[in-house]
Amino acid sequence: MVGMPIAAGDLIYDPSDPRMAIDPYPVYAELRERAPYPRDPFGSPVFTRFADCEAILRSGQVSSDFRNSNEFARMEASGEEIPMIDSMPEGRPFLFLDPPDHSRLRGLVSKAFTPRVIEGLRPRVLSLVDELLGAAAARGGLEVIEDFAYPLPVIVISEMLGVPPEDHEQFKAWSRVLARALDPAFMATQEQIQERLQAFMEFAQYFFGLFAARRAEPQDDLITALVQAEEAGDKLTEAELLSTCILLLVAGHETTVNLIGNGVLALLRNPDEAARWRADRSLTKNAIEEILRYDPPVQLTGRVALTDLEISGHVIPKGEQAVLLIGSANRDAEQFPEPDRLDLGRADARHLSFGFGIHHCLGAPLARLEGQLALEAFVSRFPGARLAGPEPRYKDNVVLRGLASLPVSL
């Protein structure tokens, strides 16, 4: 193959660097300028530019399953502790599977996320937005994450699945723990690993009970549809049911929490753009795409090369996992003029925040709907909103970057 192997070089990209949670974008800019092909602490190649990340996501020669990597083989041979998601013998979330398993599972679930189904949720989402912001207006203040960004998507996805309202708070605790399982394994303490395992076991026990209940008494919800689903005579196994429901619940709201929280913060820090949106509601669809580009809920993803793969003259050897910095790609000046400027009318806000190719986010239409309705309502309802208190605090997640709290005066 033509091209040069990626040299290890100096370690420049470190996901555990505290700056990555507070503001990763200056770090990304430095990487794109000085070292667009750095290595991570495991020695994996890291890609920082839009064209490279898009090319890898588009490629049919990569895998989303870490078990195809040389690193997984090494860990398994040495007896090292394998990350929880990758240690599952069966029932892995389809986000981490390749065809044909990925195609079969995604195909069964995708029926619940068609444009018609999502548009049918609009009245319910509008009602929830009005209820949550109405309560904030009555109080004269809003803790954006706890009072708005979190409850909106978790109620919506829970109602779609058929999870009783009284259990929403319990899911909040479980999902926040499990969301950290997406981060690099080396960043987890033994205590955190045990905490994730405990959350998973409790999650599993709860859902197995719910599956049994829906088999006995079917309801008009997604869990019933999945329990009854047959595709070419093949039903979901219990393990597949469990992993799919966990994926839908965690991915179905954690990312949207970050979209709404990051969006509110971006608008508060760019009041001229907020005023522009307030004066021109036709900007709504484009505004959400720009917010997704500007500060994406998902900062990075990974792909394993199934063969030696050349990207911009650099070779990813077969079995190596490449890290794709989505947050950096979305700020690449080669793709976006003035990339560090929030421009709600940007002519081309095409981003990689929902991925690309066969793993393009299944829930993207729902996230867009929730983001559009939530942020448009916030902008129009609270023209005098401002940050209350010091700089907002971020969660210490790496992959799913979002705020821990965001108090706002209205």
C-alpha positions as CSV (number, residue, x, y, z in Angstrom):
1,M,0.0,0.0,0.0
2,V,1.2,3.5,-0.8
3,G,1.6,5.8,2.1
4,M,3.5,5.9,5.3
5,P,2.7,4.3,8.6
6,I,1.6,6.6,11.4
7,A,4.6,7.2,13.6
8,A,4.1,7.1,17.4
9,G,5.7,10.5,17.9
10,D,5.1,12.5,21.0
11,L,1.9,11.9,23.0
12,I,-0.1,15.1,22.4
13,Y,-3.7,14.0,22.7
14,D,-4.7,13.0,26.3
15,P,-8.4,12.6,27.0
16,S,-7.8,12.8,30.7
17,D,-6.4,16.3,30.4
18,P,-8.8,18.5,32.6
19,R,-8.9,21.1,29.8
20,M,-10.8,18.6,27.6
21,A,-13.8,18.8,29.8
22,I,-13.8,22.6,30.4
23,D,-12.9,23.7,26.9
24,P,-11.4,21.2,24.5
25,Y,-11.5,23.4,21.4
26,P,-8.2,25.3,21.9
27,V,-6.5,21.9,22.3
28,Y,-8.2,20.6,19.1
29,A,-7.0,23.7,17.2
30,E,-3.5,23.2,18.3
31,L,-3.6,19.5,17.3
32,R,-5.0,20.3,13.8
33,E,-2.3,23.0,13.3
34,R,0.7,21.2,14.8
35,A,0.0,17.5,15.0
36,P,-3.2,16.4,13.1
37,Y,-2.2,12.8,13.5
38,P,-1.2,12.3,17.2
39,R,-1.5,9.2,19.4
40,D,-3.6,8.6,22.4
41,P,-2.3,7.0,25.7
42,F,-2.7,3.5,24.2
43,G,-0.8,4.5,21.1
44,S,-3.9,4.5,18.9
45,P,-3.9,6.9,15.9
46,V,-6.0,10.0,16.4
47,F,-7.7,11.9,13.6
48,T,-8.6,15.6,14.1
49,R,-9.6,16.9,10.6
50,F,-13.1,16.7,9.1
51,A,-12.2,15.1,5.8
52,D,-10.2,12.3,7.5
53,C,-12.9,11.6,10.1
54,E,-15.6,11.5,7.4
55,A,-13.5,9.2,5.2
56,I,-13.0,6.7,8.0
57,L,-16.7,6.8,9.0
58,R,-17.7,6.3,5.3
59,S,-15.3,3.5,4.8
60,G,-16.5,-0.1,4.5
61,Q,-13.2,-1.3,5.8
62,V,-13.7,-0.4,9.4
63,S,-15.4,-2.0,12.3
64,S,-17.3,-0.6,15.3
65,D,-16.6,-3.7,17.3
66,F,-13.5,-3.3,19.5
67,R,-13.2,-7.1,19.7
68,N,-11.7,-7.0,16.2
69,S,-8.8,-4.9,17.4
70,N,-5.2,-6.0,18.2
71,E,-5.6,-4.4,21.6
72,F,-8.5,-6.5,22.5
73,A,-6.6,-9.7,21.5
74,R,-3.7,-8.6,23.6
75,M,-5.8,-7.8,26.7
76,E,-7.6,-11.1,26.3
77,A,-4.3,-13.0,26.0
78,S,-2.8,-11.3,29.0
79,G,-5.8,-11.7,31.2
80,E,-6.3,-7.9,31.7
81,E,-9.7,-6.6,32.7
82,I,-11.7,-5.9,29.5
83,P,-14.1,-2.9,29.4
84,M,-17.6,-3.9,30.4
85,I,-19.2,-3.3,26.9
86,D,-16.5,-5.4,25.2
87,S,-16.6,-8.2,27.7
88,M,-20.2,-9.1,27.0
89,P,-20.3,-12.6,25.4
90,E,-23.6,-11.8,23.7
91,G,-26.2,-9.1,23.6
92,R,-23.8,-6.2,22.8
93,P,-25.5,-2.9,22.0
94,F,-25.9,-2.7,18.2
95,L,-23.9,0.5,18.3
96,F,-20.9,-1.7,18.8
97,L,-21.7,-4.4,16.2
98,D,-21.1,-4.8,12.5
99,P,-23.4,-6.2,9.8
100,P,-25.2,-8.6,9.7
101,D,-26.0,-8.4,13.5
102,H,-26.0,-4.6,13.4
103,S,-28.3,-4.5,10.4
104,R,-30.8,-7.0,11.9
105,L,-31.0,-5.3,15.3
106,R,-31.1,-1.7,14.0
107,G,-33.7,-2.7,11.4
108,L,-36.0,-3.9,14.2
109,V,-35.7,-0.8,16.2
110,S,-35.7,1.7,13.3
111,K,-39.4,1.3,12.8
112,A,-40.0,3.3,16.0
113,F,-37.9,6.2,14.7
114,T,-39.4,6.9,11.2
115,P,-40.1,10.5,10.3
116,R,-43.8,9.9,10.7
117,V,-43.5,8.5,14.2
118,I,-41.1,11.2,15.3
119,E,-43.4,14.0,13.9
120,G,-46.2,12.4,15.8
121,L,-44.4,13.1,19.0
122,R,-44.3,16.9,18.4
123,P,-47.4,17.7,20.4
124,R,-46.2,15.8,23.4
125,V,-42.7,17.3,23.3
126,L,-44.2,20.8,22.9
127,S,-46.4,20.2,26.0
128,L,-43.5,19.0,28.1
129,V,-41.4,22.0,27.0
130,D,-44.2,24.4,27.9
131,E,-44.7,22.7,31.3
132,L,-41.0,22.7,32.2
133,L,-40.3,26.3,31.2
134,G,-43.6,27.5,32.7
135,A,-42.5,26.1,36.0
136,A,-39.2,27.9,35.6
137,A,-40.9,31.2,34.8
138,A,-43.0,30.9,37.9
139,R,-39.8,30.4,40.0
140,G,-37.9,33.2,38.2
141,G,-34.9,30.9,37.7
142,L,-33.8,27.8,35.9
143,E,-31.3,25.1,36.6
144,V,-31.1,24.1,33.0
145,I,-29.7,20.6,33.4
146,E,-31.9,19.3,36.2
147,D,-35.0,21.3,35.5
148,F,-35.1,21.2,31.7
149,A,-32.4,19.4,29.7
150,Y,-32.6,16.2,31.6
151,P,-36.4,15.6,32.2
152,L,-37.5,16.4,28.7
153,P,-35.7,13.7,26.8
154,V,-35.9,11.1,29.6
155,I,-39.7,11.5,29.8
156,V,-40.0,11.2,26.0
157,I,-37.8,8.1,25.6
158,S,-39.3,6.4,28.7
159,E,-42.8,6.9,27.3
160,M,-41.8,5.5,24.0
161,L,-40.3,2.4,25.6
162,G,-43.1,2.0,28.1
163,V,-41.2,2.7,31.3
164,P,-43.5,3.9,34.1
165,P,-43.1,7.6,35.2
166,E,-42.3,6.7,38.8
167,D,-39.1,4.9,37.6
168,H,-37.6,7.9,35.7
169,E,-35.5,9.1,38.6
170,Q,-34.0,5.7,39.1
171,F,-33.0,5.6,35.4
172,K,-31.3,8.9,35.9
173,A,-28.9,7.4,38.4
174,W,-28.3,4.2,36.3
175,S,-27.8,5.9,33.0
176,R,-25.3,8.5,34.3
177,V,-23.2,5.7,35.6
178,L,-23.4,3.6,32.4
179,A,-22.7,6.6,30.2
180,R,-19.2,6.7,31.7
181,A,-18.6,3.2,30.4
182,L,-18.1,4.8,26.9
183,D,-15.0,6.6,28.2
184,P,-11.4,5.1,27.8
185,A,-11.0,2.2,30.2
186,F,-7.7,3.5,31.7
187,M,-9.6,6.5,33.1
188,A,-11.8,4.3,35.3
189,T,-11.0,3.5,38.9
190,Q,-11.7,0.0,40.3
191,E,-14.5,1.6,42.3
192,Q,-16.1,3.1,39.2
193,I,-15.8,-0.2,37.4
194,Q,-17.7,-1.9,40.2
195,E,-20.3,0.9,40.3
196,R,-20.9,0.4,36.5
197,L,-21.3,-3.3,37.0
198,Q,-23.8,-2.8,39.8
199,A,-25.8,-0.3,37.7
200,F,-25.9,-2.8,34.8
201,M,-27.1,-5.6,37.1
202,E,-29.9,-3.5,38.5
203,F,-30.8,-2.3,35.1
204,A,-30.9,-5.8,33.8
205,Q,-33.1,-7.1,36.7
206,Y,-35.5,-4.2,36.1
207,F,-35.8,-4.7,32.4
208,F,-36.2,-8.5,32.6
209,G,-39.2,-7.9,34.8
210,L,-40.6,-5.4,32.3
211,F,-40.1,-7.9,29.4
212,A,-42.1,-10.6,31.3
213,A,-44.8,-8.1,32.1
214,R,-45.2,-7.1,28.4
215,R,-45.3,-10.7,27.3
216,A,-48.1,-11.3,29.7
217,E,-49.9,-8.0,29.0
218,P,-48.8,-6.3,25.8
219,Q,-49.0,-2.5,25.6
220,D,-48.7,0.1,22.9
221,D,-45.1,0.8,23.5
222,L,-41.6,0.0,22.1
223,I,-40.7,-2.7,24.6
224,T,-43.8,-4.7,23.6
225,A,-42.9,-4.2,19.9
226,L,-39.4,-5.5,20.6
227,V,-40.6,-8.4,22.7
228,Q,-42.9,-9.4,19.8
229,A,-40.6,-8.5,17.0
230,E,-39.8,-11.1,14.4
231,E,-37.5,-10.5,11.4
232,A,-37.2,-13.4,9.0
233,G,-38.4,-15.7,11.8
234,D,-35.7,-14.5,14.2
235,K,-36.7,-13.0,17.5
236,L,-34.5,-10.9,19.8
237,T,-32.8,-12.9,22.5
238,E,-33.2,-11.8,26.1
239,A,-29.6,-10.4,26.0
240,E,-30.3,-8.6,22.8
241,L,-33.5,-7.1,24.2
242,L,-31.7,-5.9,27.3
243,S,-28.8,-4.3,25.4
244,T,-31.1,-2.6,22.9
245,C,-33.3,-1.1,25.7
246,I,-30.3,0.1,27.6
247,L,-28.8,1.6,24.4
248,L,-32.1,3.4,23.6
249,L,-32.6,4.7,27.1
250,V,-29.0,5.9,27.7
251,A,-28.2,7.1,24.2
252,G,-31.8,8.3,23.8
253,H,-31.5,10.9,26.4
254,E,-27.9,11.5,27.6
255,T,-26.9,13.0,24.3
256,T,-30.0,15.2,24.1
257,V,-29.4,16.4,27.6
258,N,-26.0,17.6,26.4
259,L,-27.4,19.1,23.2
260,I,-29.9,21.2,25.2
261,G,-27.4,22.2,27.9
262,N,-24.6,23.0,25.5
263,G,-27.0,24.9,23.3
264,V,-28.4,27.1,26.1
265,L,-24.9,27.9,27.2
266,A,-23.8,28.8,23.6
267,L,-26.8,31.1,23.2
268,L,-26.2,32.8,26.5
269,R,-22.6,33.5,25.5
270,N,-23.7,34.7,22.1
271,P,-26.7,37.0,22.8
272,D,-26.6,38.5,19.4
273,E,-27.2,35.1,17.8
274,A,-30.0,34.4,20.3
275,A,-31.6,37.7,19.4
276,R,-31.2,36.9,15.7
277,W,-33.1,33.6,16.2
278,R,-35.7,35.3,18.3
279,A,-36.4,37.7,15.5
280,D,-36.4,35.0,12.8
281,R,-38.0,31.6,13.6
282,S,-37.1,30.3,10.1
283,L,-33.6,29.8,11.5
284,T,-34.7,27.0,13.8
285,K,-33.7,24.0,11.8
286,N,-30.4,25.5,10.8
287,A,-29.7,26.8,14.3
288,I,-29.9,23.3,15.8
289,E,-27.4,22.0,13.1
290,E,-25.0,24.8,13.9
291,I,-25.3,24.2,17.7
292,L,-24.6,20.5,17.1
293,R,-21.5,21.5,15.0
294,Y,-20.3,24.1,17.5
295,D,-20.4,22.1,20.7
296,P,-21.4,18.5,20.0
297,P,-22.8,16.2,22.7
298,V,-20.5,13.3,21.4
299,Q,-16.9,14.4,21.2
300,L,-15.2,11.3,19.8
301,T,-15.8,7.8,18.5
302,G,-13.6,4.9,17.4
303,R,-13.2,2.5,14.5
304,V,-11.0,-0.6,14.0
305,A,-9.3,-1.0,10.6
306,L,-10.3,-4.4,9.1
307,T,-7.4,-4.1,6.6
308,D,-4.5,-1.7,6.2
309,L,-6.3,1.6,5.5
310,E,-4.8,4.7,4.0
311,I,-6.1,8.1,5.1
312,S,-4.5,11.2,3.7
313,G,-1.3,9.4,3.1
314,H,-1.3,7.8,6.6
315,V,-1.8,4.1,7.1
316,I,-3.9,2.6,9.9
317,P,-2.6,-1.0,10.1
318,K,-5.2,-3.8,10.2
319,G,-6.4,-4.3,13.8
320,E,-5.6,-0.8,15.1
321,Q,-8.4,1.3,16.5
322,A,-8.5,4.9,15.2
323,V,-9.9,7.6,17.4
324,L,-11.9,10.2,15.6
325,L,-12.2,13.5,17.3
326,I,-15.7,14.6,16.2
327,G,-15.5,17.8,18.3
328,S,-12.3,18.8,16.4
329,A,-13.6,17.8,13.0
330,N,-16.6,20.1,13.5
331,R,-14.2,23.1,14.1
332,D,-12.0,22.4,11.1
333,A,-11.4,25.7,9.1
334,E,-10.9,23.6,5.9
335,Q,-14.6,22.7,6.2
336,F,-16.2,25.6,8.0
337,P,-15.2,29.3,7.6
338,E,-14.6,30.9,11.0
339,P,-15.3,27.6,12.7
340,D,-15.0,29.0,16.3
341,R,-17.9,31.5,15.6
342,L,-21.5,30.5,16.4
343,D,-23.4,31.4,13.3
344,L,-27.0,30.2,13.4
345,G,-27.4,31.1,9.7
346,R,-24.3,29.3,8.6
347,A,-24.8,28.2,4.9
348,D,-23.2,24.8,5.4
349,A,-23.5,23.5,8.9
350,R,-23.0,19.9,7.8
351,H,-21.4,18.2,10.8
352,L,-20.4,14.7,12.1
353,S,-22.2,15.0,15.4
354,F,-24.5,12.2,14.6
355,G,-21.8,10.1,12.9
356,F,-21.9,9.0,9.3
357,G,-22.6,5.9,7.3
358,I,-24.3,2.8,8.6
359,H,-23.9,3.9,12.2
360,H,-25.4,7.3,11.7
361,C,-27.4,8.0,14.9
362,L,-30.7,6.2,14.8
363,G,-32.2,8.7,17.2
364,A,-31.1,11.8,15.2
365,P,-34.6,12.8,14.1
366,L,-35.8,12.7,17.7
367,A,-32.9,14.6,19.1
368,R,-33.4,17.3,16.4
369,L,-37.0,17.6,17.2
370,E,-36.4,17.9,21.0
371,G,-33.5,20.3,20.4
372,Q,-35.5,22.5,18.0
373,L,-38.5,22.8,20.3
374,A,-36.6,23.2,23.5
375,L,-34.1,25.8,22.4
376,E,-36.5,27.8,20.3
377,A,-38.9,28.0,23.3
378,F,-36.1,29.0,25.6
379,V,-34.8,31.8,23.3
380,S,-38.3,33.2,22.6
381,R,-39.6,32.9,26.2
382,F,-36.6,34.3,28.1
383,P,-35.0,37.2,26.2
384,G,-33.4,38.5,29.4
385,A,-31.9,35.1,30.5
386,R,-28.3,35.3,31.8
387,L,-25.9,33.0,33.6
388,A,-26.3,33.0,37.3
389,G,-23.1,32.4,39.3
390,P,-19.6,31.4,38.3
391,E,-18.5,29.5,35.2
392,P,-20.8,26.4,34.7
393,R,-19.5,23.1,35.8
394,Y,-19.0,20.1,33.4
395,K,-19.3,16.4,34.0
396,D,-16.0,14.6,33.8
397,N,-17.2,12.4,30.9
398,V,-14.9,12.3,27.9
399,V,-17.0,10.8,25.1
400,L,-20.3,12.4,26.1
401,R,-19.3,16.0,27.0
402,G,-21.9,18.0,28.8
403,L,-22.7,20.3,31.7
404,A,-23.2,19.0,35.3
405,S,-25.2,22.2,36.1
406,L,-26.2,25.4,34.5
407,P,-28.0,27.9,36.7
408,V,-29.7,30.7,34.8
409,S,-31.5,33.9,35.9
410,L,-34.6,34.6,33.8
